[in-house]
Amino acid sequence: MIKTMRDAAHNYPWLLKSIMIILAAAFVITMGWWGFGEDAGGPVAKVGAQTVSLDEFKRTYENMRRIYKENVTSEFKEEEFKDFVVGQLVDSRVWIIAAEEMGVRVSDADLRELIMQTEVFQKNGAFDPELYKRILAANHLTPAAFEAIQHQEVLANKARMIVRDSVALTPAEIEEGQSLMARPPDSDPTKGAESRQRVLDDMLLQKQQRALVSFQQSMKAKLPITIRRELL
């Protein structure tokens, strides 16, 4: 299972990032409080000027164990799972740095819309400011602290979207994709067109995935990254 997760992190980076975004939004209703900010022992990881606190690692670790609770058993080494979690947090910081280098900005309106659309903060289908404050307060989080987390997640996701959307199939690749469909035409022309489009969509998705992985690896190659595994 750990191997599958690592393969997903490599081949489907935005899939794992989606999990991280969910965790950032959901930990306030699934966990108790360890504190917020740097621990006495310092950060567990540093990526350039970005850091990962022990508190954040613990929250993420426990939440991801909940997500994979049916698969994370004694047969998997705990240290291996910890490495996976801290690796995802490091990748998150890499994308935040990438966003900063790209000049990406997150407006207050963008952040407000994201929070207001989060179901856990809604009552009768609408955002409830008092419920929002109560949920955060119950977990010893201020709105400012929670919104800072969300700000970084949106920032990183925007950087991913920029890289992803910069990728397109070349005419040669489109021709190759169409050749894969070289077979007797379907009796239903609509189904045939849909099948051809699915082939091209799959090719584009794979190319976008490769671009994201390549970009992330190039960023990590130029950034100083330190992980203090003794703190995990």
N, C-alpha and C positions, 0 to 999 in steps of 0.2 A: 504494500500500500504506500509506504514511504517513497518507493521508486516511482510509483504512478504519480504521486503528488509532485515529485521533483521533475518528472517528465512534463507534467502540466505547467509547472512554473517556467520551464524552458520553452516549450512549444506554444503555450497559451498564456503569455504573461498577463494579458488583461483579464483573463478568467480568474487567476489567483488574486489579481489586484481588486477585482470585484469583491472577493471574499474579504480582503483587508478593509475595503470601504464599508462593507456590511458590519464588520467587527467594530470599526471606529464608531459607527452609529449605534450599534446594539449593545456594547458592553455596559452601558449605563443601566440596562434593565436586566442583565443576566449575572452580574457579579457584585460582590461587595467592594469595599474600598481599601486599597493599599496605600493611598496617598497620591499626590500629583506633583511631579517635579523630579529633580535629580536626587538620587539616593546618596547616602554618605559615602558609599564605595565608588561613586562616580558612574558614568554611563557604561552600559554593557557593550556598546558599539559606537564607533565614530566613522562617519563618511564625510570627508572633507570637513566643513564647519558644522555639519549636522550631527546630532547625537540621538541615541536610543537609550532611554532610561530603563533601569531595572523594573520600575513600576509598569511601564508600558509593555515591556517584554512579558511580565507575569500576566497582565490582563489578556494580552493577545494569545499567550500560550494556553491559558485556561479556556478561552473562548474557542480556540481552534480544536482543542481536545473535545469540546462539546460537539462541534461540527462533525468531527471524525470519531465520535465515541464508539460507534459500532465496529470500527476498524482498528483503532489504537488499543492494542492489547499487550499483554506481557511479551508476546513474541517479537515486538518491535522495541528496540532499545530506546529508552527515554532520551538519551543524549542525541540520538539521531533525529528524533522529533524536535528537540530543542534547536538543533542546528538548522532544521528546516524553517522553524518559526523565525529565528533571528535572521535567517537569510532573506525571508520575505520583508522583514522590517528594514533591512539594509537596502533592498531593492526599492522600497518605498522612498527612502531618503535619496537614492540615486535619481529618481524621477523628479523629486522636488528640486534638486539642484539643476537638473536639465530644464525644468520649467523656468527657473530663475534666469538661467543663461539665455533662454529663448525670449525672455522679456514678457512671459505670460503673467497676466494679472487676474485676480478673482475679485469681482465687485461685491459690495455689500448686498446688492440686489440678488446676485447669483447665490450667495451663501444663504440669504434669508429664504429664497425660494426652495432650496434644498432642504432646509430644516423644516419649513412649513409643510413640505410634502412627505415628511417622514411619518409613517402611520402611527408609530408609538406615541407621538406628540399630538395626535388628533383625537378629537371627541366629536362623535356624530358626524364624522367625515370632514371636519374642519380643524385647523390648527387651534390649539388651546394654550395660550401663553402661561396660564397658571399651572396647567398640567406639565408643561415643559419645564417650568422652574421647579416644580415639586419632584419630578423624576430626577433632575440633575442634583437637587439638594439632598435627596435621599441617598445619593452616592457620593456626596461631598464634592460635587463639581459645580463650579460657577458657570453661568452661560458663557462668560468670556473664555474660560478654559476649554469648554466643549467646542465652542465655535472656532477656537484656534486649531483644534484637531481637524475639524471639518474643512477649514480653509486650506490646510496642507493637502488633504486628500483630493479636494477639487483641483488644486493647483497641479498636482502630479497627474491626475487623470486628463487634464487638458493637454499636458505635454504629450501623453500617450496618443491622444486623438490627433495632435498635429503630425506626429510621426506616421501614424496609421493612415491618415488621410492624404499624406504626401505620396502614397504608393498607388500605382495604377498598372493595369496590364498593358503591355506593349502590343502593337498590331500583330507581331509575330506570335506572342503568347495567346492572343485571341484566336488566331488562325490555328494554333496547336490545339487549343481547347475545342474548337469546332471540329477538328479532325477526329477527336476522340469520339465524336458522336456520329462518325461516318458509318451509317447503318441504314437499312431500309426504313423509310419514313413511317412514323407511327400513324395508325389509322386516324387518330385524333390529332390534328395539327396543333391544337392548343397544348396538349400534353408534350408534344415534341419540342415546342418552343420553351416550355417550362423546364424540360430536361436539359436543354442546351444552356439555359440561363443558370441552372444549378451548377453545371460543370464550370462555367466561367466564375460564378460566385465562389465556388470552392477554391479555384485557382487563385483568385484575388485574396481570399482569406489567408491561404497558406503563404502568399507573398507578403502580406501585411504582418503575419506572425514572424516571418524570418526577419523583416525589417525592424520590428520591435526588439527582437532578441539581439540582433546585430548592434542596434543603437545602444541598448542597455549595456552590452558587453564592452563597447567602445568607451562608454562613460565610466564604467567600473575600472577599466584599464588605466585611466588617467587620474583617478581619484585615490587619495590615501584612505584605505579602509582598515580599521582595527576592530577586532571582535575579542572581547575579554571573556572567553568561555568559562573561566574559573568563577564568574559571577552568575552564570546561567543556572 
